Amino acid sequence: MDSREQWDDPEEALRVAMEGMRSGLWTAEPGIIESVNFGSGSKDVTAVVQLAIKGVVHARDGSAQFVNKPLLVDVPVFFPRGGGCTLTFPVAAGDECLVVFSARCIDGWWQSGGVQAPMEPRMHDLSDGFAFVGFFSQVTKIGGISTASVQLRSNDGSTYVDLNPSAQKVTIVAPGGFEVDAPLSTFSGAVTIAGLLTFMNGIIGRAASGAAATIYGAINLIGQFVVNGKRVDDTHTHHENGSGQNTNPPN
């Protein structure tokens, strides 16, 4: 069927017209982060994105060629957020994402927030995308996904915070260390320390009265206790003045 026969057929002509209209209707498409802007400027929390599905360019001779679509600039980056809290992560060049295109122009809302009139009549346009980082292809997918717990983790799984609802337990694995910067940390239950415990500035208990450490309650010590180089355990003795003899070990 040549082109004249296509246009002479109303059904065919309508199909071609509908395909042409849909080709300019942007909904969502995978993308790759080219760069991010997380500074403090007027275009903060945005990214430059390369759409991951190539477009088609038709030459006058009827030939077609696949080409990269233009870079999307100033694309707002999505972070889970609500109630005054935001979960952020270090978005980097090369990260995969899904770009979702707004049905109407977002310029007025993006600049001023609130409810705004559209500044331009464009619809489903490449200029109105949002980058949802976290989608991945088979090339960049992660492994070892827990099927029983919620995790905040590194991609390689070496560092994570694990919340297991069935065990009612939270596990933290941090090979590089775990730091808490707080004026006071309170543990309402028992605490077990399997490794070395180091006190840099002493222990402060209730009404320490200037002492480096004040401990209330019984202490069960298994092993040796050294004070200024002197061993204190169940075998130590005292030297008696006058007699020059050592006392017996304590009962």
C-alpha positions as CSV (number, residue, x, y, z in Angstrom):
1,M,0.0,0.0,0.0
2,D,1.5,3.3,-1.1
3,S,1.1,6.6,0.7
4,R,-1.8,7.7,-1.5
5,E,-3.8,4.5,-0.7
6,Q,-3.1,5.1,3.1
7,W,-4.6,8.6,3.0
8,D,-7.5,7.4,0.9
9,D,-8.4,5.0,3.6
10,P,-10.1,6.9,6.5
11,E,-9.3,4.2,9.0
12,E,-5.7,4.1,8.1
13,A,-5.4,7.8,8.1
14,L,-6.9,7.9,11.6
15,R,-4.5,5.3,12.8
16,V,-1.5,7.3,11.5
17,A,-2.8,10.4,13.1
18,M,-3.3,8.7,16.5
19,E,0.2,7.3,16.4
20,G,1.6,10.7,15.6
21,M,-0.2,12.2,18.6
22,R,0.9,9.4,20.9
23,S,4.5,9.8,19.9
24,G,4.5,13.3,21.5
25,L,2.7,12.1,24.7
26,W,5.3,11.5,27.4
27,T,4.3,9.5,30.5
28,A,7.3,7.7,32.0
29,E,10.6,6.4,30.8
30,P,13.8,4.9,32.4
31,G,16.8,7.2,32.6
32,I,20.4,7.5,33.8
33,I,21.6,10.2,36.1
34,E,24.3,12.3,34.4
35,S,24.9,14.8,37.2
36,V,23.2,16.1,40.4
37,N,22.8,19.5,42.0
38,F,22.4,19.2,45.7
39,G,23.8,22.6,46.6
40,S,21.9,25.6,47.9
41,G,21.0,27.4,44.7
42,S,17.7,28.1,43.1
43,K,17.8,24.8,41.2
44,D,18.7,22.7,44.1
45,V,17.8,19.0,44.5
46,T,17.7,18.4,40.8
47,A,19.5,16.2,38.3
48,V,20.5,16.1,34.7
49,V,19.1,12.9,33.2
50,Q,19.7,11.0,30.0
51,L,16.6,9.0,28.9
52,A,17.6,5.3,28.5
53,I,15.4,4.6,25.5
54,K,16.7,6.1,22.2
55,G,14.5,8.1,19.9
56,V,14.0,7.5,16.1
57,V,14.9,10.2,13.6
58,H,13.6,9.7,10.0
59,A,15.5,11.1,7.1
60,R,13.9,12.5,3.9
61,D,14.8,9.4,2.0
62,G,12.7,7.3,4.5
63,S,15.6,5.8,6.4
64,A,15.5,5.8,10.2
65,Q,18.3,6.1,12.8
66,F,18.2,5.6,16.6
67,V,19.7,8.6,18.5
68,N,19.9,9.7,22.1
69,K,17.2,12.0,23.2
70,P,18.2,15.4,24.5
71,L,19.4,15.6,28.1
72,L,16.7,16.5,30.6
73,V,18.0,19.3,32.8
74,D,16.7,20.6,36.2
75,V,14.7,17.4,36.9
76,P,13.4,17.4,40.5
77,V,14.8,14.3,42.4
78,F,12.3,12.4,44.5
79,F,13.2,11.5,48.1
80,P,10.7,9.8,50.5
81,R,9.4,12.6,52.7
82,G,6.6,13.5,55.1
83,G,5.8,14.9,58.5
84,G,9.0,17.0,58.7
85,C,11.3,14.0,57.9
86,T,13.1,13.0,54.7
87,L,15.0,9.9,53.7
88,T,18.0,11.0,51.6
89,F,20.7,9.0,49.8
90,P,23.8,10.0,47.8
91,V,22.5,10.0,44.3
92,A,25.4,9.8,41.8
93,A,26.1,9.9,38.1
94,G,25.3,6.5,36.6
95,D,22.4,5.8,38.9
96,E,19.3,4.5,37.1
97,C,16.0,6.1,37.7
98,L,12.4,6.4,36.3
99,V,11.4,9.8,34.9
100,V,7.7,10.4,35.3
101,F,6.3,13.3,33.3
102,S,3.6,15.6,34.7
103,A,0.3,16.0,32.7
104,R,0.7,19.8,33.0
105,C,3.4,22.4,33.2
106,I,5.1,22.3,36.7
107,D,7.1,25.5,36.5
108,G,4.8,27.6,38.7
109,W,4.5,24.9,41.4
110,W,8.3,24.2,41.3
111,Q,9.3,27.8,41.8
112,S,6.7,28.9,44.3
113,G,5.0,25.8,45.8
114,G,1.4,25.7,46.7
115,V,-1.4,25.7,44.1
116,Q,-0.4,27.6,41.0
117,A,-1.8,28.2,37.5
118,P,0.2,26.5,34.7
119,M,2.7,29.0,33.2
120,E,2.5,27.3,29.8
121,P,-0.1,25.1,28.1
122,R,2.2,22.2,27.4
123,M,1.0,18.7,28.4
124,H,3.0,15.5,29.0
125,D,6.1,17.3,28.0
126,L,9.8,16.4,28.4
127,S,10.3,19.6,30.4
128,D,8.1,18.4,33.2
129,G,9.8,15.2,34.5
130,F,10.5,13.9,38.0
131,A,13.3,11.5,38.7
132,F,12.5,8.6,40.9
133,V,15.9,7.1,41.7
134,G,16.0,3.4,42.7
135,F,14.8,1.5,39.7
136,F,17.5,-0.7,38.2
137,S,18.1,-2.9,35.2
138,Q,19.4,-6.4,35.3
139,V,22.9,-5.1,34.9
140,T,22.8,-3.0,38.1
141,K,20.4,-5.0,40.3
142,I,21.4,-5.9,43.8
143,G,21.4,-9.3,45.4
144,G,20.7,-10.8,48.8
145,I,17.4,-9.0,49.3
146,S,15.9,-10.0,52.7
147,T,12.4,-11.6,52.4
148,A,11.8,-11.4,56.1
149,S,12.9,-7.9,57.2
150,V,13.2,-4.2,56.3
151,Q,16.8,-3.1,55.5
152,L,18.6,0.2,55.0
153,R,21.7,-1.2,53.3
154,S,24.6,-0.6,51.1
155,N,24.3,-2.1,47.6
156,D,26.9,-4.8,48.3
157,G,25.1,-5.7,51.6
158,S,28.1,-5.3,53.8
159,T,26.6,-2.5,55.9
160,Y,22.9,-2.4,56.9
161,V,20.3,-1.7,59.5
162,D,17.9,-4.7,59.7
163,L,14.4,-4.5,61.2
164,N,12.7,-7.9,61.6
165,P,9.0,-7.6,62.5
166,S,8.5,-11.3,63.3
167,A,11.6,-11.5,65.6
168,Q,10.9,-8.0,66.9
169,K,14.6,-7.3,66.6
170,V,16.8,-4.6,65.0
171,T,20.3,-5.6,63.9
172,I,23.0,-3.2,62.8
173,V,26.1,-4.4,60.9
174,A,28.7,-1.7,60.4
175,P,32.3,-2.9,59.6
176,G,33.6,0.6,59.7
177,G,32.1,1.4,63.1
178,F,28.9,2.7,64.7
179,E,28.9,6.3,66.1
180,V,26.3,8.0,68.3
181,D,26.6,11.7,68.9
182,A,24.1,12.5,71.6
183,P,24.3,14.2,75.0
184,L,22.6,11.3,76.7
185,S,21.8,7.7,75.6
186,T,19.3,5.7,77.6
187,F,18.9,1.9,77.5
188,S,15.8,0.7,79.3
189,G,16.8,-3.0,79.3
190,A,19.8,-5.2,79.9
191,V,23.0,-4.5,77.8
192,T,25.4,-7.2,76.7
193,I,28.9,-6.3,75.4
194,A,30.8,-9.1,73.7
195,G,33.8,-7.1,72.7
196,L,36.2,-4.6,74.3
197,L,34.6,-1.8,76.4
198,T,36.7,1.4,76.5
199,F,35.8,4.5,78.7
200,M,37.6,7.6,77.5
201,N,36.2,10.0,80.1
202,G,35.0,7.7,82.9
203,I,31.5,6.6,83.9
204,I,29.1,9.1,85.4
205,G,26.3,7.7,87.5
206,R,23.6,9.3,89.6
207,A,25.1,12.2,91.7
208,A,28.6,11.2,90.9
209,S,29.9,13.9,93.3
210,G,33.0,14.5,91.2
211,A,34.0,10.8,91.0
212,A,35.2,9.6,87.6
213,A,32.8,6.7,87.9
214,T,29.9,5.9,90.2
215,I,28.2,2.5,90.0
216,Y,25.1,1.5,92.0
217,G,24.2,-2.1,92.7
218,A,26.2,-5.3,92.8
219,I,29.0,-6.1,90.4
220,N,29.9,-9.6,89.5
221,L,33.5,-9.6,88.2
222,I,35.0,-12.7,86.6
223,G,38.7,-12.2,86.0
224,Q,41.3,-9.7,87.2
225,F,40.9,-6.0,88.1
226,V,44.0,-3.8,87.9
227,V,44.1,-0.4,89.7
228,N,47.2,1.8,88.9
229,G,49.2,-1.3,88.1
230,K,48.0,-3.3,91.2
231,R,46.1,-6.5,90.6
232,V,42.9,-6.8,92.6
233,D,41.3,-10.2,92.5
234,D,40.5,-13.2,94.8
235,T,44.2,-14.0,95.2
236,H,45.7,-10.6,96.2
237,T,47.2,-10.0,99.6
238,H,48.2,-7.0,101.7
239,H,51.5,-6.2,103.3
240,E,51.2,-5.8,107.1
241,N,53.3,-3.0,108.6
242,G,55.5,-4.1,111.5
243,S,55.3,-7.8,110.9
244,G,56.6,-7.7,107.4
245,Q,54.2,-10.5,106.5
246,N,51.6,-10.6,103.8
247,T,48.0,-11.3,104.8
248,N,46.0,-14.2,103.6
249,P,44.0,-13.9,100.4
250,P,40.4,-12.6,101.0
251,N,37.7,-15.1,101.7
